[in-house]
C-alpha cells in the first residue's frame, strides 16, 4: 500500500532509519561485524580508527540495544574482548541497509 493510501507510513524512507545504527561510529562497528563471525576489540579499534574509550562507549550502546554480544575473557592472563552481532543485530543491520537503499534510490 502506498504511503498516501494508508496515512500511517512515514512520508520519506529516511524517517524509518534506525538512528542507533545510523551514527557513523556505530555504523562502522556494525558494518565490520556484519561481514565476520566475531572480532576482537583491538581489531575493531584498528579498523574503525576509534579510540578505546569511543569504541567502548559505542559498543555499550549497541549491546544495550541487543545488537551485539560482548564476551570478555582472559587469554594468557590478559583481558581479551570479543564482539559479535546477535541475530537481532544482524536483522537490524539488514533492515538498515534496505532502508538506506530506498533513501538513495
C-alpha positions, 0 to 999 in steps of 0.5 A: 500500500502506498504511503498516501493510501494508508496515512500511517507510513512515514512520508520519506524512507529516511524517517524509518532509519534506525538512528542507533545504527545510523551514527557513523561510529556505530555504523562502522562497528556494525558494518565490520561485524556484519561481514565476520563471525566475531572480532576482537576489540583491538581489531575493531579499534584498528579498523574503525580508527576509534579510540578505546574509550569511543569504541567502548562507549559505542559498543555499550550502546549497541549491546544495550540495544541487543545488537551485539554480544560482548564476551570478555575473557582472559587469554594468557592472563590478559583481558581479551574482548570479543564482539559479535552481532546477535541475530537481532543485530544482524536483522537490524543491520539488514533492515538498515541497509534496505532502508538506506537503499530506498533513501538513495534510490 
